[in-house]
């Protein structure tokens, strides 16, 4: 657990592994998703905008090498970073023939200063040959596989038009862990219809699955999404700032302290965000979470019950 934080930070782990400041550089590789290309659906998840959920500020007109070099220059100036992880973020980054993945991932890892890679994808986009390649890749570089769980509750997965059930995620995690891959799972807090008990049950599920990392997201309403239409009709509420911070603290207290925290909130894209607007002040939210944990005198794992 980070000395400065009351939870186990991914940044602290990177410092331990590489002994320097490491930053992620987001990449749009031009891939798509089976939930958009008609294989499963053509509507996507209800929160997904025009470039894949959560990926903003990427210069998509550049090739992979150019995107990395552009992002690295920014991170050197902004954070004094000296090493970088190529983060294939937009859409489903294992949804392609393995030969194409080899070329794309290989191009990224060949860029000077890149010391490892993260690939974000759906749990239903992990064919056996893809898993074979990821296992190979993991053997020669620092690698994380990010999987979108979003919720463990099938009623919520149906509501957000995920087009897979929770059993699919469970199977993907088990298959990936059997190959020795580091797994980070995405969870959305505040999906419509989920009770607090149902939300907090997901911390126990992450513990049970023995994932290595987690990204917590609040529910963002972005322009041009089905969720925006639902919000306009009054069918969806978003969380207030203090409520979200308190819920994150509750979640952390139940979470195995071994699990690395890759993210506790997100700020969306300023130009397209409809709600909640308070989420744009990301560091205020992080500070509020830190202050609430300190007020409680608790930390990640305070209420963790080993299996």
N, C-alpha and C positions, 0 to 999 in steps of 0.2 A: 504494500500500500504506500502511495506517495506520502512523503513526510509533510508536504504542504497541503495535502488534500485528505479528506476523510473517506476517500474511495480510491480504488486501484486504477490509475490512469494509464491509458495506452501510450501517452507521450513519455511517461516515466519508464515504461517498458522499452520503448525505442532508445531512450538515453542509455539504459542499462545494456542493451544489445550492441549498439553502435558507438557509444561513448561520444556522441555529438548531437547537435540539433538536427532532427529529421522531420521533414514535412511531406505530406501527401500532395501530389499534383494530379488533379482530376483530368480525365481523358474521355472524350467522346469518340469511340472507334467506328461510329457509323452503323452499329448493329441495331437490331430491333428486338421484338419480343413476341412470343407466340400468342399473347393476349391482344396484340395489335395487328399482326400481319394476316389474321384470318384463320390461323391454325386452331386456336381456341375461340377467339373473338376478335373483333376489330375495334372495340371501344376502349380497351385498356382498363386499368384500375381507376376508380372514380376520382382519385386525387392526382393522377398522372397528367402532366401538361405536355407541351409540344416537344420536349427534349428529354423525357424520362424524369421520373420523380427525383427531386432534390439536386439536380445538376444545373448549376447556374454559373455564368461568368466564364464558360469555356469558349475559346476561340475555335469554333468548329470548322472554320474555313482552312485551318492548318492541318497538315498531316500529323500523325502521332508524335513524331520527333519534334515537330514545330510546336505542338501543344505543350509538350514537356519542357522544351527550352524556354518558351514564353512564361510558363508557370514557375519554373525554377528561378528565373530572373526576378520575378515578383517576390517570391518567398525569401530569396537571398536579401533583398532590400528590406522587406517588412519584418522578417523574423530572424535574420542572420543565420539561416539554415545552411548547412554544408553538405547534407545528404538528403536523398529524396526517394519516396516510394511512388512508383507509377500506379495511379489509382484508376482502373477502368470502371467508371462509375455509371455512365448513362446507359439506361435500358438493361438488357440481359446479356452479360459479357461472356457467357459460355454458349450462347445460342448462335452457333456457327459451326461449319465443318472444322475438324480439329486441325487440318492443314492451314486454314486461315488463322486460327488462334495461334498456331506456332509462329507464323509470320508476324502477326501483330504484337504478341507478347515479346517475341525475340527482338523486334525493332525497339520496343520500349526499354528492355533491359540492356540494350547496347548503348544507350545514351549515357555519356560520362556523368557521373554523379548519382545515377540511379542505383540504389543498393537493394531494392526489393520491389515487390509488386502486390497489389490488392486487386481482386476481381470480384465485382458485385454481380449477383445473378439471382434467378428464381430457382427454387428447389426442384422444379420439374424440367430444368435445362441441364441435366448432368448425366448424359449418356455414358456408357461404360468407356468408350474410347476417349471421351473428354476427361473422365476421372483418371484414366491411365496417364494422360498427359499432365494433369495437374499434380499427380503424385510424382511424376518425373521432375516437373518444374520445382516442386517443393524440396526435392533432394539437392537442388543446385542453387537456390536463392531463397531469400527470406520472403515467405508467401503467406497471404491470408485469403481465405475464401469468405465472402460476405453473402449471406442468404437472407432473403426477405421472408420473415415469418409474419410480421405485422400483427397478427393475433393468433392465439391458440384455439380460439373459439370459431367453429365452423360457421355459425350464424353470422359472425362478423365478416369472415372471408367471403361469404356469399353476398353480403351487403355491399362490400367494396369491389365486387366483381373480380376477385382474385383468380378464380377459375382453377384452383386446386384446394385440397383440404389440408388440415393440419397433419394428417398422417403422412402426406407427401413430404412435408418439412422434416418430420421425425426420421423418415427413411433416408433423406438426403444427408442429414447430420450424421447419422450412424454410419452410412457408407463413407462419408468424407473422413470421419474420425478413424475408421478402420484403416484408412490409408495414411494416417498421421498428419492430416491437414489441420492447420489452425482455422477455427470457425468463429466468425463474428455474425451474430443474428440481429436483424433489425426488428424493433417492436414499436408500434404506434400506441401512445397513451391517449385515451379520450375518444376512441371510436364510438360512433352513435350506438346507444343501447347497451353498452357495457357498464356494469356496475363496478364500484370500487373493488369489491371482492374479486370479481372476474379479472380485473386489470392486475391486481396484486398476485393472483394465482399464476400469472405468467412468469413471475420471478422464480416461483417454485419449479415451473416447467423448464426454465433455462438451467436451473441447478440440476434437475433430473437428467437433462440431456448432456450435461457436462460440457457446455459450450465454453469457448476460450475468451470470447468477447461479446459485448452487446452495444448496440446503438439505440438509444431511446429517442423517439421523435414525438413531438406534439402534432396534433392534427392541424395541418395547414389548409386553408382554402385558397386555391390559386385560380386566377382568371383562365377561362378556356377549358375548365374541367367539368365533369359531371357533378363533382362535389360542389362547385360554385353554383350550379343550377339548383341543387338541393338546398344550399344555404340561402339562396335568394327566395326560395319558397317557404323558408322557415322550418325545414325538416331536419336541420342540423344545427347544433350548438357547438361553440368552441370554448375551451377552458379559459378561465381568467388566470392571470399571472401567478398570484399567490397560491391558487388552488393547484396549478401545475407544479410549482416548486415543492409544495408539500407532498404531492403524490410521488414525485421523483424521490424524495427522501424516504418515504414509506417503502418504495420499491427497492431502493439501495439497501435499506436495513435488512431486507429479506434475502438479498442476493449473496451467493457464495463470494467471499472476498477474493477468491482466486480469479474470478472472472474480470477481465480488463474492461474498463469503461472507455469506449471509443468516442461516444457522444452522449450528451445529456439533453440537448435541445437542438433546434435548427432554426435558421432565420429566413428560410425561403429566398425568393428573389424579390427585391424591393419593388421592382416595376410591375410585378404580376401578383403580389400578395394582396388578398382581400381581407383575410382575418386569420389569426389574431394579430393586430398590428403591434402589440407589445413584444411579439417575438423578434422583431427587428433589432431590439436592444439585447443582443445575445449575452453580452458580458454582464449585464445587469441581472439576467436570469441565473447565470452561473454563480454570481456573487450571492444572490438570494438563497440558492441551494446550499452553498457553503455556510452561510450565516445560520440557516435553519438547522443544519446538522450540528453546528457548534452549539446553538441554543438548546437543542435536545440532549447534547452530550452523547450522540450516537455516531455511527459510521457504517460503511458498507459491511454487511454481515452481522450487525448487532443482534438481529433476530433470525439469523440463519440456522436452520436445523439440518445437520449433515444427514444424508440418506443412510 
